Amino acid sequence: MKRGEAAELAGSCGLGAWTAFGVLTMVVVGHDGTPLFADADLLSWSVGHRPDVAVALARGLTDTGTGAVPYALAVLAALIAGRTPRQRTLAVALCLGCLGAGQALRYAVMALVTRPRPPLTDWAAHASGWAFPSGHTTTAALTAGLLIIAIRMRGPRGRTVLTLVIGGWGASVGLTRVYLGVHWFTDVVGGWLFALGWLGLCLSAVARWLPDRWAPGVTDTDSARGTAEPTGSTAGGRTHTAPEQTDVAREEREDHAPDDPGRRGRSRPA
């Protein structure tokens, strides 16, 4: 896929996700933060199905969606995407910037919406701050998206399996927040939509404005090949040789014609 097409596709996906996120946010604000849709039912089911082993696994998985783990995975995504030291350095800055700026913007949205969390008696893990959108969910989804983009760019063997595993991890972190009782399900959906919208915007901006020589996944040879100018003009997908070059070649063939009396035209002495 060309960079222009990738920019349009990413921008369209990001705009659609943020449109859905805006609608969900207005619904949450309109209901004063009370549970929506299946929020209460899913929380009740989670509270009634909490064996000790499942709770321990959920806590371990939910911890990977915060702290240093997401930023370390973002650096890993940058190292996978880049091919040269210069590209990897820039990719690290872009990935960390995308993740950090997304976190800051999410905090701003949380402060504006101020949705309360589920009742404290239903919690099975520590939590702080407002509920919408879910912080762990947003962070894990952004990190998973960066890793998936890097893998799809490099195209290693088994990339489909890796994509499914990474995507499953990002989604599972959000679901553990509901299972542990610290978020409503619509908080998690809001985090997914927010992450997809922000990731689409960042990817569209990078694909549209980043110079070719700095783009991760492009070698210096590829960049030089793309900027080289052809000697002839093209039309309809075919390359045409300049008329002057054709005339010169014809004259050279005539000047070096062998001395053959049987050929038509004048013969030239050896």
N, C-alpha and C positions, 0 to 999 in steps of 0.2 A: 504494500500500500504506500502511495506517495505521501509526502509530508503534508501537502495541502489537504488531501483527502482525510488523513488521520486527524488533522486539526479540526476540520469540519465535523467529523464523526464524534470526536471527544467533546467538542463544544456543544453539539446537539444533545448528547447524553447528559452532560453536566447541566445544561439548561433545563432539560426535562426533569432531572432529579431534584434540582432546586425549586422548580415549580411545584412538584409534589410535596417537597419539604415545607414550602411556604403555605400550602393549603393545610397540611397537617398542623403546622404551628398555629394558624388562625383558629382551627378547630379546638386545639388544646387551650388557647387563650380564651376562646369563647365559652368554654365550659369551666373556666376558673380552675383548671388543673385537675379536675375530678377524673376518675377512670373512664376510659372510652372503650367502645367495642367489646373485645374479649379480655380486657385488662384484668378485671376482677376474677374472671373464671380461671385464667392461666395462673394467676397468683395463688388462688385457692388450691389448684391442682399441685402446684409446686410445693406448697407448704405440707400437703398431705402425702407427698412421695419423696421423702428425704432420708434414705438410709445413710448411715455414716460414711460408707465408702463413696457413694455418689456425691455427697457434700464435700468430702476431701478432694475428689477429682475436680469438682466444679471450682473450688477455691484455687487449686493449683492452676487450672486453665485460665481463670479470670485474672490471675496475677500477671499473666503474660501480656495483658492488654494495657499495662501501665508501667511507669518507671523507665528503667534503662533498656528493657527488652525491645520495645518498638523502635527506639532510635538506633539500636545496634542492628536490627533487621533492615532499617532504612539505609544504613551505611552499606550493608551487604548487598542490597538491591542496586545501589550505585556502583559498587565494584563489579557486579555482574554485567551491568549495562555498558559500562565504558570499556574501551579496548586499549587505549593509551593512557599513560599517567595523567596527561592533561585532561582528557575526557573524564577519567574517574574522579579527579579532583573537582571538576565542575559538577559532575553528577552527584557527588556527596553533598555539595552545597545546595543543589537544587532539591534533593530528596529531604534533607534536614529542614530546608526552608519551607517546603510544602507541608511537612508534618508539623513543624513548630507554628507556622502561621495558621494552619487549620485548627490547632489547639487553641490559639489565642482567639480566633473568631468564634469557636464553639463556646468558650467561656463567656464571651460577650452576649451570645444568644441566650445562654442559660441565665445570665443575670437579668436579661430583659423579660424572659418568659416567667421565671420564678415558679416553676411547678413543684409542688411538694412530692416527696418520695412516698412509697407505700408505708403503712404503719410500721413502727419500729419493732413491734412484737413479732413480725414476720421475717425479720432480717436473719440471715445465716452468715453474714460477712460484714465487715466494716465498710462504711460509705460516708461521704461528706459532700456538701454542696447541694445544689438543686438537681432536679431529675432530668429535665428535658433540654437538649438531647443527651443520651447516655455517653459519658466520657470514654469509658472503656470500649464501648462499641465503636465509637467514631475513630479512636486511635487505632484499634485493631483493624478496622476496615480500611483506613488509609494506608497502613503498613502493608496489609495484604495486597492492596491495589498496586503499590509501588513494586513489590516483589513480582507480581504477575506481569506487569508491564516490562520489567527488566528481563524476565524469562522469555516472554514472547518476542522481544527484540533480538535476543541472542539465538533463539530457536534451538536449544539443545535437545538431545534425544529424551523422550519421556516428558516433554513439556506439558502435554495434556494432563498427565497424571499429577505433575507438580502443581499445575494450575488448580486442579480440583482439591488437592490436599491443602494448599495455601488458602484458597477460598473457603474451604470448610473450617479451617482454623479461625479465620476472621469472623465468620458467621457464628461459630460456636462460642466465642468470647461474649458476643452480645446475648446469646441465649442463656449463658450462665448467670447473667445479671438478673434475668427474670427468675431463674430457678432459685437463686439465693435470696430473692425477695427484696432486693434493693432498688429495683427499677420496674416500672410498668412496661408492658410489651410495646406500647406506642412510643415510649422513650427509646427503645432499641431500634424500632423502625425509623424514627427520626434520626438516630445516629447513622444508620446505613444510608439514608437518603442524603444527609449532609455530607458524608464522606464521599459518596459517588459524585455529588455536584462539585465539591471542591477539587477532587482529583481530576474530573473532566476539564474544569477551568484551567488548572495548572498544566495539564498535558496539552491542551489546545494552545496555550500561550507559548510553551516551549517548542512545539512543532511548528508554530507559525513564525516566530521571531528569532529563534536561536540560529546563528550561522551554521552552515553545513560542516565546516571544519571543526566546530565545537560540539556537534551533535553526538551523543553517546551511540556507540554501535557502528559508527562510520569511520573507516580507516583513512589515513592520509592519502593513500592511493586512490580510494574511491572518490575523495573530494577533488583530487587533481583531475581525475578522469571526467568528473561532472563539469568542471570549469573549462576544459580544453575545447577550443573552437575548431570545427571541421574546415578543411581547405576548400571544399565545394559547397554550393548551396543545395538545400533540400527542398523538395516539393512533393507532396503526396507520399511521404515516407521513403522516397528514393533519393540517392545522392547523384548530382549531375556534375560533371567535370567542366571547368571553365572552357569557353570556346578557344581562348588563346592557347591553352595547353594542348588541345586537340590539333590545332593547326601546326604547332611546333613539332609534335610527334609525327604528323604526316610528312612534314618537310624533311625530318631526319631520316625517315624510311626511304624517301625518294632519293636523297643524297647518297645513301649507302646501298642502293640497288645494285645487284651483281651485273656483270657484263654478259647479258644473255640476248643474243640477236633474235632469238625466237619469241621474246616477249614483246608485247605491244609497247609503243612509245620508243623514245630514244634510248640508246644504250650508252653507257658511260665507260670510259677506259679504266682499266684496273689501276 
